[in-house]
C-alpha cells in the first residue's frame, strides 16, 4: 500500500510544488507524515491500517519530488551536489533508525509503537520548516521579485544576486513562449531528450534491485543461513551503516570529482556485488561471503545511484519544468520499485538467488551503458546553464563556461 501511494504522490508532487510552492508543499508533507503515521499506529481494523499506509505512501511520493527541487533551487552551485547528496545521508540514517527501532521492539511485538514513532521526527521538523523561505526560482515563476531577491540573499553574496536574478528571469522568459512548465513542453524538443533520460535513469535505479535487499534482506539472510532477530533485523541495519559511509564519501566527492565518475563507479561496484551473490547462491559459498555480497551491493548503490538520484532529479530541468521533471523521474523510479516489490519473492522462488541476481546484474550493465552514454556532467554549473546541454542535442556548447 505504501508503494502504491508513493507512485500517486510522485505523479502529483510536481504539479503541487508549482501550484502552492516548494515550502508549503514540504509543510504539508511533514504534517502528513505525522498524522498518517499516528493513524496507522492507532488503527483498529485492517481497512483503516491499509488506508493509513496508502496515505503515508502518498506523502512519501510527494516528498521525494519536492525536497530535491527545494534543495537544488536553494543551494549555491559550488555545494549543490553535496547538499542534494545530504538528502540521501538523511534517508539512509532514517532506514538505519527504523531497523534498529524494529529490532529493539521485536521482542514485545509492539507494531503500533514501530509505526507511531515516525510521528516524532515529523513533528520536530515542522517549526523549522515554517521559518524557511520558498526558493527564488519559484518566487520569480510567480512574479514575486522582491521575495526572490530576499531568498537569494540568504545563500548568495550580495554582489552575485542581481546577476543571478537576471539569469533566472531570462531562463523563465525564454520558456514562456512555449508554456509555463507543462508536460507538453517536456515531450517536445529540446527537452524530450532530458525527459527520456530521467525516465530511463529513474527506472534503472530501482530495477537493478536495491529495494529487493532493503525490503527483503531478512528473507535473503535467512536463505543464506542466518537465524534469529539479530540476524534478521540488526544485520540489515549494519549493512545500511556501510551504505551511510558510502553516501558520506559521495557527499565529500560529488562537487570535486563530478557526478559521472561517482555514478559509474557505484554501478560498477553493484555489478561486482551481483556476481558475488550469484556465486553465493549457485555454489553455496557460505553466510559471510553472502553478507559481504549484500554489503558490497549496498555500498555501490549508496555511493552511486542512491546519492546521485536526488542530484539529477533536482538539476536536469530549468525552473519552469523542474518540479514536473523531478516528478516524472521519481514516478518512473517508484513504478520500477513496485515491480521489484511485487515480483522479487516470486523470482527468488522460481529462479533461486543466483537467477534473481543475474537478472539484477543484467540491468546494472544496461544502467552503466546508459549513464556512460547519456548522463550530463553538471558539476559546478549554474542551474539555468544546464538547459543548454539539452538545447545543444545532449552536448555542452563550447561557449558554456563551467563555474569553479
Residue, then its C-alpha position, 0 to 999 in steps of 0.5 A: x500500500x505504501x508503494x502504491x501511494x508513493x507512485x500517486x504522490x510522485x505523479x502529483x508532487x510536481x504539479x503541487x510544488x508549482x501550484x502552492x510552492x516548494x515550502x508549503x508543499x514540504x509543510x504539508x508533507x511533514x504534517x502528513x507524515x505525522x498524522x498518517x503515521x499516528x493513524x496507522x499506529x492507532x488503527x483498529x481494523x485492517x481497512x483503516x491500517x491499509x488506508x493509513x499506509x496508502x496515505x503515508x505512501x502518498x506523502x512519501x511520493x510527494x516528498x521525494x519530488x519536492x525536497x530535491x527541487x527545494x534543495x537544488x533551487x536553494x543551494x549555491x552551485x559550488x555545494x549543490x551536489x553535496x547538499x542534494x547528496x545530504x538528502x540521501x545521508x538523511x534517508x539512509x540514517x532514517x532506514x538505519x533508525x527504523x531497523x534498529x527501532x524494529x529490532x529493539x521492539x521485536x521482542x514485545x511485538x509492539x507494531x503500533x509503537x514501530x509505526x507511531x514513532x515516525x510521528x516524532x521526527x515529523x513533528x520536530x521538523x515542522x517549526x523549522x520548516x515554517x521559518x524557511x523561505x520558498x526558493x527564488x526560482x519559484x518566487x520569480x515563476x510567480x512574479x514575486x521579485x522582491x521575495x526572490x531577491x530576499x531568498x537569494x540573499x540568504x545563500x548568495x553574496x550580495x554582489x552575485x544576486x542581481x546577476x543571478x536574478x537576471x539569469x533566472x528571469x531570462x531562463x523563465x522568459x525564454x520558456x514562456x513562449x512555449x508554456x509555463x512548465x507543462x508536460x507538453x513542453x517536456x515531450x517536445x524538443x529540446x527537452x524530450x531528450x532530458x525527459x527520456x533520460x530521467x525516465x530511463x535513469x529513474x527506472x534503472x535505479x530501482x530495477x537493478x534491485x536495491x529495494x529487493x535487499x532493503x525490503x527483503x534482506x531478512x528473507x535473503x539472510x535467512x536463505x543464506x543461513x542466518x537465524x534469529x532477530x539479530x540476524x534478521x533485523x540488526x544485520x540489515x541495519x549494519x549493512x545500511x551503516x556501510x551504505x551511510x559511509x558510502x553516501x558520506x564519501x559521495x557527499x565529500x566527492x560529488x562537487x570535486x570529482x563530478x557526478x559521472x565518475x561517482x555514478x559509474x563507479x557505484x554501478x560498477x561496484x553493484x555489478x561486482x556485488x551481483x556476481x558475488x551473490x550469484x556465486x553465493x547462491x549457485x555454489x553455496x559459498x557460505x553466510x559471510x561471503x553472502x553478507x559481504x555480497x549484500x554489503x558490497x551491493x549496498x555500498x555501490x548503490x549508496x555511493x552511486x545511484x542512491x546519492x546521485x538520484x536526488x542530484x539529477x532529479x533536482x538539476x536536469x530541468x530549468x525552473x519552469x519544468x523542474x518540479x514536473x521533471x523531478x516528478x516524472x523521474x521519481x514516478x518512473x523510479x517508484x513504478x520500477x520499485x513496485x515491480x521489484x516489490x511485487x515480483x522479487x519473492x516470486x523470482x527468488x522462488x522460481x529462479x533461486x538467488x543466483x537467477x534473481x541476481x543475474x537478472x539484477x546484474x543484467x540491468x546494472x550493465x544496461x544502467x552503466x551503458x546508459x549513464x556512460x552514454x547519456x548522463x550530463x556532467x553538471x558539476x559546478x554549473x549554474x542551474x539555468x546553464x544546464x538547459x543548454x546541454x539539452x538545447x545543444x542535442x545532449x552536448x555542452x556548447x563550447x561557449x558554456x563556461x563551467x563555474x569553479 
